[in-house]
Amino acid sequence: MKFGKVAHPETIDFTLPKDNPETSRVLGLAKKTDFEVAVGCAKWNRTDLKGFYPKGTKDELAYYATQFNCIELNATFYKMPDWKQVKTWKDKTPPGFKFFPKLTNTISHYKRLTDVQPEVEEFCNAISNFDDRLGMAFLQLHDNFKPRDFDRLEKMLTHFPKEIPLAVEVRNEEWFADKTILKKYTRLLEELGRTNIIVDTAGRRDLLHMRLTGPVAFIRYVGANHPSDVDRLNDWIPRIKKWRKQGLQKLYFFVHQNVELESPLLAAHFIRSVNKTFGLSLKIPDKANEQGSLF
């Protein structure tokens, strides 16, 4: 993942910023529930995750799904899924596993949310075949999609099928530079019951807006293939613990790296911390137990 990559990560201040004041208000409205936590990677491709799969592994997704409880599904970004493909993916995974499919780039990048209702419906009809394996779809907008196109986003989100959970990631700096714009955008997500994605990446610290729009935290963490990656993950635990006390119901946390090789190990490290902090028993991937050390 190249977005937010920097040449010298040791020069970056990775301190997590304070919460947006609206976050505590939103979490305070949530009902008390059990804590649902999903932690995983962005890919199951053997080339990217070299060393993760045991020799002789015949089906990468089937094995991956025994090690993690979710996947950020980027394959649906590059090609519109059909229901047969979705069912094939679903049938390779055990109960409790969740897919988080990214909306197809035809919708977000090529048509830029203009007249996309047919494509949105096609996408949603396909991913609905995940049934209980569907975690949450997510819309990632192009870096140059700016607040001047707010009306497009509002229209698309307003007509997005309500039965499909959805998170949104805006990337252009203008969404975060003006407090009025950020408030307008996040209030829209809040009113529609959609989730505001937080991105933790070295070169774009403004994406750490720390503004939740509901009782769900969807966090996309991008490591820099640097020893600081571990400390950065550790720093998330106190913040999530705070949010949980305030009313957080669900945590969806996806680990990326500029070079994905160590993503499973970083994710395993985070899972250990989450288990210890919240009394959970999420599986620790087998390879992480074998290798023991991150670096």
C-alpha positions as CSV (number, residue, x, y, z in Angstrom):
1,M,0.0,0.0,0.0
2,K,1.8,3.2,-1.3
3,F,-0.7,5.7,0.0
4,G,0.9,7.8,2.8
5,K,4.3,6.2,2.3
6,V,7.3,8.2,3.5
7,A,11.0,7.7,2.9
8,H,12.0,8.2,6.6
9,P,9.3,7.1,9.0
10,E,11.6,7.8,11.9
11,T,11.1,11.5,11.3
12,I,7.3,11.3,11.8
13,D,5.5,12.1,15.0
14,F,3.2,9.1,15.4
15,T,1.4,10.3,18.5
16,L,-2.3,9.7,18.2
17,P,-4.3,13.0,18.3
18,K,-7.0,13.8,20.7
19,D,-10.5,12.7,19.9
20,N,-12.8,14.9,18.0
21,P,-15.2,16.3,20.7
22,E,-18.2,14.7,18.9
23,T,-16.9,11.2,19.4
24,S,-17.7,11.0,23.1
25,R,-21.2,12.3,22.4
26,V,-21.8,9.7,19.7
27,L,-20.5,6.8,21.8
28,G,-22.6,8.0,24.8
29,L,-25.7,7.4,22.7
30,A,-24.9,3.7,22.2
31,K,-26.4,0.8,24.1
32,K,-24.3,-1.5,26.1
33,T,-23.5,-4.6,24.2
34,D,-20.8,-7.3,23.9
35,F,-17.7,-6.2,22.2
36,E,-17.3,-7.4,18.6
37,V,-13.8,-7.3,17.4
38,A,-12.5,-8.2,13.9
39,V,-8.8,-8.0,13.1
40,G,-7.2,-9.0,9.8
41,C,-5.2,-8.2,6.8
42,A,-6.0,-6.6,3.4
43,K,-5.0,-9.6,1.2
44,W,-4.8,-13.3,1.2
45,N,-2.5,-13.5,-1.8
46,R,0.4,-15.9,-1.2
47,T,2.9,-13.7,-3.1
48,D,2.2,-10.7,-0.8
49,L,2.1,-12.8,2.4
50,K,5.2,-14.9,1.7
51,G,6.0,-17.3,4.5
52,F,2.5,-17.1,6.0
53,Y,1.1,-20.2,4.3
54,P,2.4,-23.7,5.2
55,K,3.9,-25.7,2.4
56,G,1.3,-27.6,0.5
57,T,-1.5,-25.1,1.1
58,K,-4.0,-25.6,-1.7
59,D,-6.5,-22.8,-1.1
60,E,-5.2,-19.6,0.3
61,L,-8.5,-18.1,1.4
62,A,-9.6,-21.3,3.1
63,Y,-6.4,-21.3,5.1
64,Y,-6.4,-17.6,5.8
65,A,-9.9,-17.9,7.2
66,T,-8.7,-20.4,9.8
67,Q,-6.1,-17.9,11.1
68,F,-8.0,-14.6,11.1
69,N,-11.7,-13.7,11.6
70,C,-11.9,-11.1,8.7
71,I,-10.5,-9.8,5.5
72,E,-10.5,-6.4,3.9
73,L,-11.6,-7.4,0.5
74,N,-9.9,-5.3,-2.2
75,A,-10.6,-7.7,-5.0
76,T,-14.1,-6.2,-5.4
77,F,-12.5,-2.8,-6.0
78,Y,-10.9,-3.9,-9.2
79,K,-13.7,-5.9,-10.6
80,M,-17.5,-5.9,-10.0
81,P,-18.3,-9.1,-8.1
82,D,-21.1,-11.4,-9.1
83,W,-23.1,-13.6,-6.8
84,K,-21.4,-16.8,-7.8
85,Q,-18.0,-15.5,-7.0
86,V,-19.2,-14.1,-3.6
87,K,-20.8,-17.5,-2.8
88,T,-17.5,-19.2,-3.7
89,W,-15.6,-17.0,-1.3
90,K,-18.2,-17.4,1.4
91,D,-18.2,-21.2,1.2
92,K,-14.5,-21.3,1.8
93,T,-14.8,-19.7,5.3
94,P,-16.1,-20.8,8.6
95,P,-19.0,-19.3,10.6
96,G,-18.1,-16.1,12.3
97,F,-15.7,-15.0,9.5
98,K,-16.4,-11.6,8.0
99,F,-15.7,-10.0,4.6
100,F,-15.3,-6.2,4.2
101,P,-15.6,-5.6,0.5
102,K,-14.5,-2.3,-1.1
103,L,-16.9,-0.7,-3.6
104,T,-15.9,-1.2,-7.2
105,N,-13.7,1.6,-8.7
106,T,-16.3,2.1,-11.4
107,I,-18.4,3.7,-8.7
108,S,-15.8,5.6,-6.8
109,H,-13.0,6.5,-9.2
110,Y,-14.3,6.3,-12.8
111,K,-17.8,7.6,-12.5
112,R,-16.9,9.5,-9.3
113,L,-20.4,8.8,-7.7
114,T,-22.2,10.3,-10.7
115,D,-25.3,8.3,-11.9
116,V,-24.0,5.2,-10.1
117,Q,-27.2,3.8,-8.7
118,P,-27.3,0.8,-11.1
119,E,-23.7,-0.1,-10.2
120,V,-24.4,0.3,-6.5
121,E,-27.4,-2.0,-6.7
122,E,-25.4,-4.5,-8.7
123,F,-22.6,-4.4,-6.2
124,C,-25.0,-4.7,-3.2
125,N,-27.0,-7.5,-4.7
126,A,-23.8,-9.5,-5.2
127,I,-22.3,-8.9,-1.8
128,S,-25.6,-9.7,-0.1
129,N,-24.8,-13.3,-0.9
130,F,-22.1,-13.2,1.8
131,D,-25.1,-13.5,4.2
132,D,-23.8,-13.7,7.7
133,R,-20.3,-13.4,6.5
134,L,-20.8,-9.8,5.4
135,G,-19.1,-7.5,7.9
136,M,-19.3,-4.0,6.2
137,A,-18.8,-2.7,2.7
138,F,-16.6,0.4,2.4
139,L,-16.4,3.3,-0.1
140,Q,-12.9,4.7,-0.6
141,L,-12.9,7.9,-2.6
142,H,-10.1,9.1,-4.9
143,D,-7.5,11.4,-3.4
144,N,-8.8,14.2,-5.6
145,F,-12.5,13.8,-4.7
146,K,-13.0,17.1,-2.9
147,P,-15.8,18.7,-0.8
148,R,-17.0,20.7,-3.8
149,D,-18.6,17.3,-4.8
150,F,-20.3,16.9,-1.5
151,D,-23.7,16.8,-3.2
152,R,-22.7,13.7,-5.2
153,L,-21.6,11.9,-2.0
154,E,-24.8,12.9,-0.2
155,K,-27.0,11.6,-3.0
156,M,-25.1,8.4,-3.3
157,L,-25.1,7.7,0.4
158,T,-28.8,8.7,0.8
159,H,-29.8,6.1,-1.8
160,F,-27.4,3.4,-0.7
161,P,-29.3,0.3,0.4
162,K,-30.0,0.7,4.1
163,E,-29.7,-3.0,4.8
164,I,-26.0,-3.1,3.7
165,P,-23.6,-1.7,6.4
166,L,-21.3,0.9,4.9
167,A,-18.1,2.8,5.9
168,V,-16.7,5.8,4.0
169,E,-13.1,6.9,3.5
170,V,-12.4,10.4,2.1
171,R,-8.8,11.2,1.4
172,N,-8.4,14.7,0.0
173,E,-6.9,17.2,2.5
174,E,-9.8,19.7,2.1
175,W,-12.2,17.4,4.0
176,F,-10.1,17.8,7.1
177,A,-8.6,21.3,6.8
178,D,-11.9,23.2,7.4
179,K,-13.8,22.3,10.6
180,T,-17.1,23.4,9.0
181,I,-16.6,21.0,6.1
182,L,-15.6,18.1,8.4
183,K,-18.6,18.7,10.6
184,K,-21.0,18.8,7.6
185,Y,-19.5,15.5,6.2
186,T,-19.5,13.6,9.5
187,R,-23.0,14.8,10.5
188,L,-24.2,13.3,7.2
189,L,-22.6,10.0,8.0
190,E,-24.0,10.1,11.5
191,E,-27.6,10.9,10.3
192,L,-27.5,8.1,7.7
193,G,-25.9,5.6,10.2
194,R,-22.7,5.2,8.2
195,T,-19.2,4.7,9.6
196,N,-16.3,7.2,9.2
197,I,-13.1,5.3,8.4
198,I,-9.9,6.3,10.3
199,V,-6.6,5.8,8.5
200,D,-3.3,5.6,10.3
201,T,-0.5,6.1,7.8
202,A,2.8,7.9,8.1
203,G,2.5,10.6,5.5
204,R,-1.2,11.6,6.1
205,R,-1.7,12.2,9.8
206,D,-4.7,14.4,9.0
207,L,-6.6,11.2,8.3
208,L,-6.5,10.5,12.0
209,H,-9.5,12.7,12.5
210,M,-10.6,10.5,15.5
211,R,-14.2,11.3,14.7
212,L,-16.5,8.3,15.1
213,T,-20.0,8.7,13.6
214,G,-21.5,5.7,15.5
215,P,-20.6,2.9,17.9
216,V,-18.3,1.3,15.3
217,A,-14.6,2.0,14.8
218,F,-13.3,1.0,11.3
219,I,-9.5,1.6,11.4
220,R,-7.1,1.0,8.5
221,Y,-3.6,0.8,9.9
222,V,-0.7,1.2,7.5
223,G,2.7,0.2,8.8
224,A,5.9,1.5,7.3
225,N,8.0,-1.7,7.5
226,H,9.9,-0.1,10.4
227,P,10.3,-1.0,14.1
228,S,8.0,1.9,15.0
229,D,5.1,-0.1,13.6
230,V,4.9,-2.1,16.8
231,D,4.8,1.0,19.1
232,R,2.2,2.6,16.8
233,L,0.0,-0.5,17.2
234,N,0.5,-0.5,21.0
235,D,-0.7,3.1,21.2
236,W,-4.0,2.2,19.8
237,I,-4.9,0.0,22.7
238,P,-5.5,2.7,25.3
239,R,-7.6,4.7,22.9
240,I,-9.8,1.7,22.0
241,K,-10.1,0.9,25.7
242,K,-11.4,4.5,26.3
243,W,-13.9,4.2,23.4
244,R,-15.1,0.9,24.7
245,K,-15.8,2.5,28.1
246,Q,-17.7,5.3,26.4
247,G,-19.9,2.9,24.4
248,L,-18.0,1.4,21.5
249,Q,-19.7,-1.7,20.3
250,K,-17.6,-2.9,17.3
251,L,-14.0,-2.6,16.3
252,Y,-12.9,-3.4,12.8
253,F,-9.1,-3.2,12.5
254,F,-7.1,-3.9,9.3
255,V,-3.4,-4.1,9.2
256,H,-1.5,-3.1,6.0
257,Q,2.1,-2.4,5.3
258,N,3.9,-0.7,2.4
259,V,5.3,-4.2,1.7
260,E,2.7,-6.6,3.1
261,L,5.2,-9.4,4.1
262,E,4.9,-8.8,7.9
263,S,1.2,-7.7,8.0
264,P,0.1,-11.1,9.5
265,L,2.8,-10.8,12.3
266,L,1.7,-7.2,13.1
267,A,-1.9,-8.2,13.1
268,A,-1.1,-11.1,15.5
269,H,0.7,-8.8,17.8
270,F,-2.3,-6.5,17.9
271,I,-4.7,-9.5,18.5
272,R,-2.6,-10.5,21.5
273,S,-3.0,-7.0,23.0
274,V,-6.7,-6.9,22.3
275,N,-7.2,-10.3,23.9
276,K,-5.3,-9.3,27.0
277,T,-7.0,-5.9,27.3
278,F,-10.6,-6.9,26.7
279,G,-10.6,-10.5,27.9
280,L,-11.2,-11.9,24.4
281,S,-10.0,-15.1,22.8
282,L,-9.4,-14.2,19.2
283,K,-7.2,-16.8,17.5
284,I,-3.4,-16.0,17.3
285,P,-2.3,-17.1,13.8
286,D,-0.2,-20.3,13.9
287,K,2.8,-18.8,12.0
288,A,3.0,-15.9,14.5
289,N,3.4,-18.4,17.3
290,E,6.1,-20.2,15.4
291,Q,8.1,-17.1,14.4
292,G,7.7,-15.4,17.7
293,S,9.4,-12.1,16.8
294,L,8.2,-9.3,14.5
295,F,11.6,-8.1,13.2
